[in-house]
Amino acid sequence: MSLLVTLPSKNKTQVEQKKKSLLVKILKISGITLATILGLLIILPITFADTITEKIKVLANENLEGELNFSDSELSFFKHFPSLTLTLNDFNLNGSQPFKDQSLISAKEIGLGIDIPSLLFGSQMNIDEIYIDNAKINVQVNKKGEANYNVYKSDSKDTVSSSESASLKLERIQIENTSLIYNDLATKINIKATGFNYIGKGDLKASNFDLETKAEIASLNFAFDKEEYLTNKKVSAKLLTKINTNSLSFVFAENDLVINKLPVEFKGSFDFLKNGYALDFNVKTENSNLHDLFTALPPKFITWLSKTEIKGKTDAYFTLKGKYAASENLKPSVTFGLKVREGYVAYNKATNPAEKIYLNFQTQLPDLDVSKLKVNVDSLYFVLGKNYFSCILKTEGLGKSIAINSKIKSDIDLEMLNKAIGINDLVVKGKLNIDAVANGNYNAEERKFPVTNGKFHLSDGYLKTSYYPNPIQNININANLENKTGEFKDIAFVIPQAGFKFEGEPFDIKASFKNFDDILYDVKAKGTINVARVYKVFSQKGLDLDGFIKADLSLAGRQSDATNKNFSKLKNSGSLELKNIVTRSEYLPKPFTIKNGLFTFNQDQMKFQNFNGVYGSANVVMNGYVENAINFVLAHNQILRGNFSFSSDELN
């Protein structure tokens, strides 16, 4: 059984009318509220526009050293909704001394976000946001370390107590589509960034605060001492920095960057000290693609990279730790490491790529002192078809004393290697075999040399560069280095055979040097070298050579016999002829030409006869001899004695 109840139509109509009435009331209230809000959004900027602009001018006059200009201003909630923003159009701020006439920041517009409670109820208006659009930021530091960004005056009592002024209590900085130049002549660092977008959030008015940052750069260039290290690199970053303004301390807690395609993690700290600063920077990338590492390298690799297939995984790290204080001669220490696993490089679809590349490399530079340099190549290995290269190298120190532990073995076809890795502007060929082991200390003052057994053999070598159309060919070098005791007296460096041919002219040399405490030498050289053409193969900016040298030498003897004037035991003979040797250098205003000159060797004496030269319009003629020439070349602190005549038709 069911019961059906039907409401009267009159009651149903009343319910619908009540619903409609309620909806109308809600819409009216919402409309009034919205209209009120919109009215306030329009009226407040109109009411306070002049007041806020005036306070900004007072703030600028009281706190800025640099000259500030803008064409006009507008106050609105709609520029950066919901923030009340004062926009300064055609903005320009000049730098501090000594750059007062140069722009520090110029922008189409700069927006200043106004804290509304401080505007309505406070005695001092607070600016808590800054918006910079389409700006040019130009940071300059001269050789004395004077910067143009020191435009903000230190706080004064008058500034703090002024009821008419505004104050900076930033919580947000936003930069869009901006270009940045940082040119520091003191540190020789130059940075250029375009398409710079940045958002920084934090309680910047507090003495201790966390700054959360997101940044993107469309194109970043970085140069040190005029050498480009990054060019047109894309960078994206997500950073968290802890800042203590009382102690001027910065802690980089979480910082993730992407340089082109390479992910990089950056952590560390930076503290300003009374006489310097303390650094603790750690940069690393882990388990990254080897190809992505190359995308972050200097621009000279970019064209090569576009034609090269690269595979493998890599880890890399860089640290900079310690104090820098010039007055105390304190410098930080640097470490760098790079690992490569299962590497593969094939340039231009090479038939035989370099593969199975393994590298474990670490280096340390304590206190930035090169004499303490440590290098550890725990392994470097790759294969090339049936060829291979293997290396272990550990060194400590640089300069007067070096500890060395190394082992190198190779059986490499250089032409195959050249095609695999694509060395620009260079063609090399030949078979290179190396089998060398060295362990011990090198110290010339203590007459110490690593225990060494090394063999180097290059056969059918060929070298051609883009600087000259013809190659150096038929390069054959066979060399052995041996030391069984670690003493200078037991060094034996022997070149049983070495030579090359260039443009049809052969040059051959054989040499032997034993006992470096009292060198027993035996050198034979014969052939002609066209200096100009050989030089052009290698080319060097700022220097030019011409002419040729013809040698037919046989030098044999012991160093002590030359020192003790036992000339009968020396077997030094032969000649060295120079013709039309022309030297052009950026250090010489005019070319220096040796028209012809003949050096003849006889025991300890080297004679030069009819040595004719030209410098500018002056003709020079020299004749004579020098003594102790062999000793002068082989040993330190030896005196070159001689007797010669010099004449010239003019001397300017």
C-alpha positions as CSV (number, residue, x, y, z in Angstrom):
1,M,0.0,0.0,0.0
2,S,1.4,3.4,-0.9
3,L,0.5,7.0,0.1
4,L,0.8,9.8,-2.4
5,V,0.7,13.4,-1.0
6,T,0.4,16.4,-3.4
7,L,1.2,19.9,-2.3
8,P,-1.2,22.6,-3.3
9,S,0.0,24.6,-6.3
10,K,-0.1,27.9,-4.2
11,N,2.5,26.6,-1.7
12,K,4.8,25.4,-4.5
13,T,4.7,28.9,-6.1
14,Q,5.6,30.5,-2.7
15,V,8.7,28.3,-2.3
16,E,9.9,29.1,-5.8
17,Q,9.4,32.8,-5.1
18,K,11.5,32.6,-1.9
19,K,14.3,30.9,-3.7
20,K,14.3,33.5,-6.4
21,S,14.2,36.3,-3.9
22,L,17.2,34.8,-2.0
23,L,19.1,34.5,-5.3
24,V,18.4,38.1,-6.1
25,K,19.6,39.2,-2.7
26,I,22.8,37.2,-3.1
27,L,23.4,38.7,-6.5
28,K,22.7,42.2,-5.3
29,I,25.1,41.7,-2.3
30,S,27.8,40.2,-4.6
31,G,27.3,42.9,-7.1
32,I,27.6,45.7,-4.5
33,T,30.6,44.0,-3.0
34,L,32.3,43.6,-6.4
35,A,31.4,47.1,-7.3
36,T,32.8,48.4,-4.0
37,I,36.0,46.4,-4.5
38,L,36.3,47.6,-8.1
39,G,35.6,51.1,-7.0
40,L,38.3,50.9,-4.3
41,L,40.7,49.4,-6.9
42,I,40.1,52.5,-9.0
43,I,39.6,55.2,-6.4
44,L,42.5,54.3,-4.1
45,P,45.2,54.7,-6.9
46,I,43.6,58.0,-7.9
47,T,43.5,59.2,-4.3
48,F,47.0,58.2,-3.3
49,A,48.9,58.6,-6.6
50,D,50.4,62.0,-5.9
51,T,51.2,61.1,-2.3
52,I,52.9,57.8,-3.2
53,T,54.9,59.4,-6.0
54,E,56.0,62.2,-3.7
55,K,57.1,59.6,-1.1
56,I,59.1,57.7,-3.7
57,K,60.9,60.9,-4.6
58,V,61.7,61.5,-1.0
59,L,62.9,58.0,-0.6
60,A,65.1,58.3,-3.7
61,N,66.6,61.7,-2.5
62,E,67.3,60.4,1.0
63,N,68.7,57.0,0.0
64,L,70.2,57.1,-3.5
65,E,73.6,58.3,-4.5
66,G,73.0,57.9,-8.2
67,E,70.8,60.2,-10.4
68,L,67.3,58.8,-10.9
69,N,64.9,59.8,-13.7
70,F,61.6,58.7,-15.1
71,S,59.1,60.2,-17.6
72,D,55.9,59.7,-15.6
73,S,54.2,57.4,-13.1
74,E,50.9,55.5,-12.7
75,L,49.4,53.8,-9.7
76,S,47.2,50.7,-10.3
77,F,46.1,47.4,-8.9
78,F,45.9,45.9,-12.4
79,K,49.5,46.0,-13.5
80,H,50.5,43.2,-11.1
81,F,47.2,42.2,-9.6
82,P,46.4,42.0,-6.7
83,S,49.4,44.2,-5.7
84,L,49.0,48.0,-5.6
85,T,51.9,49.0,-7.9
86,L,53.4,52.3,-8.7
87,T,54.9,52.1,-12.2
88,L,57.7,54.4,-13.2
89,N,57.9,54.7,-17.0
90,D,61.2,55.2,-18.9
91,F,63.2,54.6,-15.8
92,N,66.9,55.3,-15.5
93,L,69.3,55.1,-12.5
94,N,72.9,56.2,-12.9
95,G,75.7,54.4,-11.0
96,S,77.8,55.6,-8.1
97,Q,81.2,57.2,-8.3
98,P,83.3,56.9,-10.4
99,F,80.5,55.9,-12.8
100,K,78.0,58.7,-12.1
101,D,77.6,59.5,-15.8
102,Q,76.8,55.9,-16.8
103,S,73.5,54.1,-16.5
104,L,73.3,51.3,-13.9
105,I,69.6,50.4,-14.6
106,S,67.4,51.5,-17.4
107,A,64.0,50.1,-18.1
108,K,60.8,50.6,-20.0
109,E,59.1,50.4,-16.7
110,I,59.8,49.5,-13.1
111,G,57.0,48.7,-10.7
112,L,57.1,49.2,-6.9
113,G,54.6,47.1,-4.9
114,I,53.1,49.1,-2.1
115,D,52.2,47.5,1.3
116,I,48.5,48.8,1.7
117,P,48.3,48.6,5.5
118,S,51.4,50.8,5.9
119,L,50.0,53.2,3.3
120,L,46.6,53.5,5.0
121,F,47.6,53.2,8.7
122,G,51.3,53.6,9.0
123,S,53.5,56.6,9.5
124,Q,55.9,55.2,6.9
125,M,54.9,53.6,3.6
126,N,56.6,50.3,2.8
127,I,57.7,49.1,-0.6
128,D,57.6,45.3,-0.4
129,E,57.8,44.3,-4.1
130,I,59.9,45.3,-7.1
131,Y,59.0,44.5,-10.7
132,I,61.5,45.2,-13.5
133,D,60.4,44.7,-17.1
134,N,62.5,45.0,-20.3
135,A,65.5,46.4,-18.5
136,K,69.2,46.8,-19.1
137,I,71.4,46.3,-16.0
138,N,74.9,47.5,-16.4
139,V,77.3,46.5,-13.6
140,Q,80.8,47.9,-13.8
141,V,83.8,47.5,-11.5
142,N,87.1,49.2,-12.3
143,K,90.7,47.9,-11.7
144,K,90.7,49.5,-8.3
145,G,87.6,47.5,-7.3
146,E,85.3,50.5,-7.3
147,A,81.8,49.5,-8.4
148,N,78.9,51.4,-9.8
149,Y,76.2,49.6,-7.8
150,N,77.0,51.3,-4.5
151,V,74.1,53.7,-5.0
152,Y,72.2,53.0,-1.7
153,K,73.2,55.3,1.2
154,S,73.6,53.8,4.6
155,D,70.7,54.5,7.0
156,S,70.7,57.7,9.0
157,K,68.7,59.0,11.9
158,D,67.0,61.6,9.7
159,T,65.9,58.9,7.2
160,V,64.5,56.6,9.8
161,S,62.5,59.3,11.6
162,S,61.0,61.0,8.5
163,S,57.2,60.5,8.5
164,E,57.0,61.6,4.9
165,S,59.4,59.1,3.4
166,A,58.9,55.5,2.3
167,S,61.1,52.5,3.1
168,L,62.3,49.3,1.3
169,K,61.0,46.2,3.1
170,L,61.2,43.8,0.2
171,E,59.4,40.4,0.1
172,R,59.4,39.9,-3.7
173,I,61.7,40.8,-6.6
174,Q,60.6,40.0,-10.1
175,I,62.6,40.6,-13.3
176,E,61.4,39.9,-16.8
177,N,63.1,39.9,-20.2
178,T,66.1,41.8,-19.0
179,S,69.7,42.0,-20.2
180,L,72.6,42.0,-17.8
181,I,76.2,43.1,-18.2
182,Y,78.7,42.4,-15.4
183,N,82.2,43.8,-16.3
184,D,84.7,43.4,-13.4
185,L,88.2,44.7,-14.4
186,A,89.5,43.9,-10.9
187,T,88.8,40.1,-11.1
188,K,88.8,40.0,-15.0
189,I,85.3,38.5,-15.0
190,N,82.9,39.4,-17.7
191,I,79.3,38.2,-17.8
192,K,76.6,38.9,-20.3
193,A,73.0,37.6,-20.0
194,T,70.0,38.2,-22.2
195,G,66.4,37.0,-21.7
196,F,67.0,37.1,-18.0
197,N,63.8,36.2,-15.9
198,Y,64.0,36.1,-12.2
199,I,61.6,35.7,-9.2
200,G,63.0,36.1,-5.7
201,K,60.7,35.6,-2.6
202,G,61.6,36.1,1.1
203,D,61.3,38.4,4.0
204,L,64.2,40.6,2.8
205,K,63.6,43.2,5.5
206,A,64.6,40.7,8.2
207,S,68.2,40.3,9.4
208,N,67.9,36.5,8.8
209,F,65.8,35.3,5.9
210,D,65.5,32.6,3.3
211,L,65.5,33.7,-0.3
212,E,63.7,31.4,-2.7
213,T,64.6,32.0,-6.3
214,K,63.6,30.9,-9.7
215,A,65.7,32.1,-12.7
216,E,65.9,31.5,-16.4
217,I,68.5,32.9,-18.8
218,A,68.0,32.6,-22.6
219,S,71.6,33.3,-23.3
220,L,74.6,33.4,-20.9
221,N,78.2,34.4,-21.8
222,F,80.9,34.0,-19.2
223,A,84.6,35.1,-19.8
224,F,87.6,35.2,-17.5
225,D,90.7,37.1,-18.5
226,K,89.2,37.6,-22.0
227,E,88.9,33.8,-22.5
228,E,85.3,32.7,-23.3
229,Y,84.1,29.7,-21.1
230,L,80.4,29.9,-21.7
231,T,78.8,31.3,-24.8
232,N,75.0,31.5,-25.6
233,K,74.2,28.9,-22.8
234,K,70.7,28.5,-21.6
235,V,70.4,28.4,-17.8
236,S,67.5,27.6,-15.5
237,A,67.8,27.6,-11.8
238,K,65.8,26.9,-8.6
239,L,67.7,28.2,-5.6
240,L,67.3,28.5,-1.8
241,T,69.7,31.0,-0.2
242,K,69.9,31.7,3.6
243,I,71.0,35.2,4.2
244,N,72.3,36.9,7.4
245,T,72.6,40.6,6.8
246,N,74.1,41.3,10.2
247,S,77.2,39.1,9.6
248,L,76.9,39.3,5.8
249,S,76.7,35.6,5.5
250,F,75.1,33.6,2.6
251,V,74.3,29.9,2.8
252,F,73.4,28.3,-0.6
253,A,71.2,25.5,0.8
254,E,69.4,24.0,-2.2
255,N,70.4,25.2,-5.7
256,D,69.5,23.2,-8.8
257,L,70.7,24.5,-12.1
258,V,70.5,23.3,-15.7
259,I,73.2,24.7,-18.1
260,N,71.9,23.9,-21.6
261,K,71.1,20.2,-20.9
262,L,73.5,19.6,-18.0
263,P,71.9,19.3,-14.5
264,V,74.1,20.9,-11.8
265,E,73.7,21.0,-8.0
266,F,75.3,23.9,-6.2
267,K,75.7,24.2,-2.4
268,G,77.9,26.2,-0.2
269,S,78.4,29.4,1.7
270,F,80.0,32.8,1.4
271,D,81.0,35.0,4.4
272,F,82.4,38.5,4.4
273,L,85.3,38.8,6.8
274,K,87.0,41.9,8.2
275,N,90.0,41.5,5.9
276,G,88.6,39.3,3.1
277,Y,86.0,36.5,2.8
278,A,85.4,32.8,3.4
279,L,84.3,30.5,0.7
280,D,82.8,27.0,0.7
281,F,81.4,26.2,-2.8
282,N,80.4,22.7,-4.0
283,V,79.3,22.1,-7.5
284,K,78.5,18.7,-8.9
285,T,76.6,16.7,-11.5
286,E,76.0,13.0,-11.0
287,N,75.1,10.2,-13.4
288,S,74.6,12.7,-16.2
289,N,74.8,12.0,-19.9
290,L,78.3,12.6,-21.3
291,H,76.7,14.4,-24.2
292,D,75.0,16.9,-21.9
293,L,78.4,17.7,-20.3
294,F,79.7,18.8,-23.7
295,T,76.7,21.1,-24.2
296,A,78.0,23.2,-21.3
297,L,81.6,23.5,-22.6
298,P,83.1,26.6,-24.3
299,P,81.8,27.6,-27.8
300,K,84.6,26.1,-29.8
301,F,83.1,22.7,-29.0
302,I,79.6,23.5,-30.3
303,T,80.2,23.0,-34.0
304,W,82.2,19.9,-33.3
305,L,79.4,18.6,-31.1
306,S,76.7,19.0,-33.8
307,K,78.6,16.4,-35.9
308,T,79.6,14.1,-33.1
309,E,77.7,11.2,-31.5
310,I,78.6,11.0,-27.8
311,K,77.3,8.4,-25.4
312,G,78.2,7.4,-21.8
313,K,77.7,8.5,-18.2
314,T,79.7,11.0,-16.2
315,D,80.1,12.4,-12.7
316,A,81.9,15.7,-12.1
317,Y,82.5,18.0,-9.2
318,F,84.2,21.2,-8.3
319,T,84.9,22.7,-4.9
320,L,86.4,26.0,-3.7
321,K,87.0,26.1,0.0
322,G,89.0,28.4,2.4
323,K,89.6,32.0,3.3
324,Y,90.9,34.7,1.0
325,A,92.7,37.5,2.8
326,A,95.4,39.3,0.8
327,S,96.9,40.9,3.9
328,E,97.5,37.5,5.4
329,N,98.4,35.8,2.1
330,L,95.5,33.4,2.6
331,K,94.0,31.7,-0.4
332,P,91.3,29.0,-0.8
333,S,91.9,25.5,-2.1
334,V,90.4,24.1,-5.3
335,T,89.5,20.5,-6.2
336,F,88.1,19.1,-9.4
337,G,87.1,15.6,-10.4
338,L,85.6,13.9,-13.5
339,K,84.5,10.3,-14.1
340,V,83.4,8.8,-17.4
341,R,81.9,5.4,-17.8
342,E,81.2,3.5,-21.0
343,G,82.1,6.5,-23.1
344,Y,81.7,6.6,-26.8
345,V,82.7,9.3,-29.3
346,A,82.2,9.1,-33.1
347,Y,82.8,12.2,-35.2
348,N,81.0,12.5,-38.5
349,K,79.8,8.8,-38.3
350,A,83.4,7.5,-38.0
351,T,83.8,3.8,-38.9
352,N,86.0,3.1,-35.9
353,P,84.7,5.2,-33.0
354,A,86.6,5.7,-29.7
355,E,84.6,3.5,-27.3
356,K,84.8,1.8,-23.9
357,I,86.1,5.2,-22.6
358,Y,86.9,5.1,-18.9
359,L,88.3,8.1,-17.0
360,N,88.8,8.7,-13.3
361,F,90.4,12.1,-12.9
362,Q,91.0,14.2,-9.7
363,T,93.1,17.3,-9.1
364,Q,93.7,19.4,-6.1
365,L,95.3,22.9,-5.8
366,P,95.8,23.6,-2.1
367,D,95.9,27.3,-1.2
368,L,96.0,28.1,-5.0
369,D,99.7,27.2,-4.8
370,V,100.9,25.5,-8.0
371,S,103.9,24.0,-6.2
372,K,101.3,21.9,-4.2
373,L,99.4,20.8,-7.3
374,K,98.1,17.2,-7.1
375,V,96.9,15.3,-10.2
376,N,95.5,11.8,-10.1
377,V,94.5,10.1,-13.3
378,D,93.6,6.8,-11.7
379,S,92.7,5.5,-15.2
380,L,92.3,6.7,-18.7
381,Y,91.4,4.0,-21.2
382,F,89.7,3.6,-24.6
383,V,89.8,1.3,-27.6
384,L,89.7,2.2,-31.2
385,G,89.0,-0.9,-33.3
386,K,91.9,-3.2,-32.4
387,N,93.9,-0.2,-31.1
388,Y,94.0,0.9,-27.5
389,F,95.3,3.5,-25.1
390,S,95.8,3.1,-21.4
391,C,97.2,5.6,-18.8
392,I,97.7,5.9,-15.1
393,L,99.3,9.2,-13.9
394,K,99.8,10.6,-10.4
395,T,101.8,13.7,-9.7
396,E,102.3,15.9,-6.7
397,G,104.0,19.3,-6.8
398,L,105.1,21.5,-9.7
399,G,108.2,23.4,-10.3
400,K,111.4,22.5,-8.5
401,S,110.1,19.2,-7.2
402,I,107.6,16.8,-8.6
403,A,106.6,13.3,-7.4
404,I,105.6,11.1,-10.4
405,N,103.9,7.7,-10.6
406,S,102.8,6.9,-14.2
407,K,102.2,4.0,-16.5
408,I,101.3,4.6,-20.2
409,K,100.8,2.0,-22.9
410,S,99.4,2.6,-26.3
411,D,99.1,1.0,-29.7
412,I,97.3,3.6,-31.7
413,D,96.7,4.4,-35.4
414,L,96.7,8.2,-35.3
415,E,94.7,8.6,-38.5
416,M,91.9,6.4,-37.1
417,L,92.0,8.4,-33.8
418,N,91.8,11.7,-35.7
419,K,88.8,10.5,-37.6
420,A,87.1,9.2,-34.5
421,I,87.3,12.4,-32.4
422,G,87.5,15.0,-35.2
423,I,90.4,17.3,-34.5
424,N,89.6,20.5,-36.3
425,D,92.2,21.9,-38.8
426,L,94.6,19.0,-38.3
427,V,95.4,15.8,-40.2
428,V,97.6,13.3,-38.4
429,K,98.7,9.8,-39.4
430,G,101.1,7.2,-38.3
431,K,101.4,4.4,-35.8
432,L,102.2,5.4,-32.2
433,N,103.5,2.9,-29.7
434,I,104.3,3.9,-26.1
435,D,105.3,1.7,-23.3
436,A,106.5,3.8,-20.4
437,V,106.7,3.4,-16.6
438,A,108.0,6.1,-14.2
439,N,108.0,6.2,-10.4
440,G,109.9,8.6,-8.1
441,N,110.8,12.2,-7.6
442,Y,112.1,14.8,-10.0
443,N,114.3,17.5,-8.3
444,A,117.1,19.1,-10.3
445,E,118.7,20.7,-7.3
446,E,119.0,17.3,-5.5
447,R,119.8,15.6,-8.8
448,K,116.8,13.2,-8.5
449,F,114.9,11.7,-11.4
450,P,112.1,9.1,-11.3
451,V,113.0,5.5,-12.0
452,T,112.0,5.2,-15.6
453,N,111.8,2.7,-18.4
454,G,110.1,4.3,-21.4
455,K,109.9,3.5,-25.1
456,F,108.4,5.8,-27.7
457,H,108.0,4.8,-31.4
458,L,106.2,6.7,-34.1
459,S,106.4,5.3,-37.6
460,D,105.2,6.7,-41.0
461,G,104.0,9.9,-39.3
462,Y,102.2,12.6,-41.2
463,L,101.2,16.1,-40.1
464,K,99.1,18.7,-42.0
465,T,97.4,21.8,-40.6
466,S,95.1,24.4,-42.2
467,Y,97.9,26.9,-42.1
468,Y,99.9,25.4,-45.0
469,P,98.9,23.2,-47.9
470,N,101.7,20.7,-47.8
471,P,102.3,18.2,-44.9
472,I,105.4,17.2,-43.0
473,Q,105.6,13.5,-43.8
474,N,107.8,10.4,-43.3
475,I,108.0,11.3,-39.6
476,N,109.8,8.5,-37.9
477,I,110.9,8.7,-34.2
478,N,112.4,6.0,-32.1
479,A,113.3,7.2,-28.6
480,N,114.1,5.5,-25.3
481,L,114.4,7.0,-21.8
482,E,115.8,4.9,-18.9
483,N,116.9,5.4,-15.3
484,K,117.4,2.5,-13.0
485,T,118.4,4.2,-9.8
486,G,116.6,7.5,-9.6
487,E,119.8,9.5,-9.8
488,F,120.7,12.1,-12.5
489,K,123.9,10.2,-13.3
490,D,121.9,7.2,-14.5
491,I,119.7,9.0,-16.9
492,A,120.0,7.6,-20.5
493,F,118.0,9.3,-23.3
494,V,118.7,7.8,-26.6
495,I,117.2,8.6,-30.0
496,P,118.6,5.9,-32.3
497,Q,116.7,7.3,-35.3
498,A,114.5,10.3,-36.0
499,G,113.7,12.2,-39.1
500,F,111.1,13.7,-41.5
501,K,110.7,14.9,-45.0
502,F,109.2,18.3,-46.0
503,E,108.6,19.4,-49.5
504,G,111.2,16.9,-50.8
505,E,113.9,17.9,-48.3
506,P,114.8,15.2,-45.7
507,F,116.1,16.0,-42.2
508,D,117.6,13.2,-40.0
509,I,119.0,13.2,-36.5
510,K,120.5,10.7,-34.1
511,A,121.2,11.5,-30.5
512,S,122.3,10.1,-27.2
513,F,122.5,11.8,-23.8
514,K,123.8,9.8,-20.8
515,N,124.7,10.7,-17.2
516,F,123.0,14.1,-16.6
517,D,125.5,14.9,-13.9
518,D,128.2,15.0,-16.5
519,I,126.5,14.7,-19.9
520,L,128.0,12.3,-22.4
521,Y,126.5,13.4,-25.7
522,D,126.6,12.2,-29.2
523,V,124.5,14.1,-31.8
524,K,124.4,13.8,-35.5
525,A,122.1,16.0,-37.6
526,K,121.9,16.4,-41.4
527,G,119.4,18.0,-43.7
528,T,117.7,21.2,-44.8
529,I,114.8,22.9,-43.1
530,N,112.8,25.6,-44.9
531,V,112.0,27.7,-41.9
532,A,109.2,29.7,-43.4
533,R,107.3,26.7,-44.7
534,V,107.7,24.6,-41.6
535,Y,106.8,27.5,-39.4
536,K,103.6,28.1,-41.5
537,V,102.5,24.5,-40.7
538,F,102.2,25.5,-37.1
539,S,101.7,29.3,-37.4
540,Q,101.9,31.6,-34.4
541,K,100.2,35.0,-34.1
542,G,102.6,37.9,-33.8
543,L,105.6,36.1,-35.3
544,D,106.7,35.3,-38.8
545,L,109.8,33.6,-40.2
546,D,111.3,33.1,-43.6
547,G,114.5,31.5,-45.0
548,F,116.2,28.1,-44.5
549,I,118.7,26.3,-42.4
550,K,121.1,23.7,-43.6
551,A,122.8,21.5,-41.1
552,D,125.6,18.9,-41.2
553,L,126.7,18.4,-37.6
554,S,128.5,15.8,-35.6
555,L,128.8,16.6,-31.9
556,A,130.3,14.1,-29.4
557,G,132.0,14.4,-26.1
558,R,131.6,14.8,-22.4
559,Q,130.5,17.9,-20.6
560,S,133.4,17.9,-18.1
561,D,135.9,17.8,-20.9
562,A,134.5,21.0,-22.3
563,T,134.5,22.5,-18.8
564,N,138.1,21.4,-18.1
565,K,139.3,22.4,-21.6
566,N,140.2,18.9,-22.6
567,F,139.4,19.8,-26.1
568,S,141.3,16.9,-27.6
569,K,138.7,14.5,-26.2
570,L,135.9,16.4,-27.9
571,K,134.7,15.5,-31.4
572,N,132.6,18.5,-32.3
573,S,132.6,19.3,-36.0
574,G,130.3,20.4,-38.8
575,S,128.5,23.4,-40.0
576,L,125.2,25.2,-39.7
577,E,124.3,27.5,-42.6
578,L,121.6,30.2,-42.5
579,K,120.2,32.0,-45.5
580,N,117.6,34.7,-45.9
581,I,116.3,34.2,-42.4
582,V,113.7,36.9,-41.9
583,T,112.1,37.5,-38.5
584,R,108.9,39.7,-38.3
585,S,107.6,40.2,-34.8
586,E,105.1,42.5,-33.1
587,Y,108.0,43.4,-30.8
588,L,110.2,44.6,-33.6
589,P,109.2,47.7,-35.6
590,K,110.9,46.4,-38.7
591,P,111.9,43.0,-40.0
592,F,115.3,41.6,-39.1
593,T,117.0,39.6,-41.9
594,I,120.0,37.4,-41.8
595,K,121.1,37.3,-45.5
596,N,123.6,34.6,-44.9
597,G,125.6,33.2,-42.1
598,L,127.9,30.2,-41.6
599,F,128.4,28.7,-38.2
600,T,131.2,26.1,-38.1
601,F,131.9,23.9,-35.0
602,N,135.4,22.8,-34.0
603,Q,135.7,21.2,-30.5
604,D,134.5,23.8,-28.0
605,Q,134.4,26.7,-30.4
606,M,131.6,27.9,-32.7
607,K,132.8,30.4,-35.4
608,F,130.6,32.6,-37.4
609,Q,131.9,33.9,-40.7
610,N,130.5,36.6,-43.0
611,F,127.4,36.9,-40.9
612,N,125.4,39.5,-42.9
613,G,122.2,41.0,-41.7
614,V,119.8,43.8,-42.4
615,Y,117.5,45.7,-40.0
616,G,115.5,48.5,-41.5
617,S,118.0,50.4,-43.7
618,A,121.1,49.3,-41.7
619,N,123.4,46.6,-43.1
620,V,125.2,44.6,-40.4
621,V,128.3,42.4,-40.7
622,M,129.6,40.2,-37.9
623,N,132.6,37.9,-37.7
624,G,134.1,36.0,-34.8
625,Y,133.6,33.1,-32.5
626,V,132.1,32.0,-29.2
627,E,133.5,29.5,-26.7
628,N,131.9,27.1,-24.3
629,A,128.9,26.9,-26.6
630,I,128.2,23.2,-25.9
631,N,128.4,23.6,-22.2
632,F,126.3,26.7,-22.3
633,V,123.5,24.7,-24.0
634,L,123.7,21.6,-21.8
635,A,124.1,23.1,-18.3
636,H,122.8,25.9,-16.1
637,N,124.8,28.9,-15.0
638,Q,127.4,28.5,-17.7
639,I,129.2,31.5,-19.3
640,L,129.3,32.0,-23.0
641,R,132.6,33.6,-23.9
642,G,133.5,35.0,-27.3
643,N,135.3,37.5,-29.5
644,F,133.6,39.1,-32.5
645,S,133.6,42.2,-34.7
646,F,130.5,44.2,-35.5
647,S,130.1,46.8,-38.3
648,S,127.2,48.7,-39.8
649,D,126.9,51.4,-42.3
650,E,124.4,53.1,-40.0
651,L,123.0,52.6,-36.5
652,N,119.6,54.0,-35.5
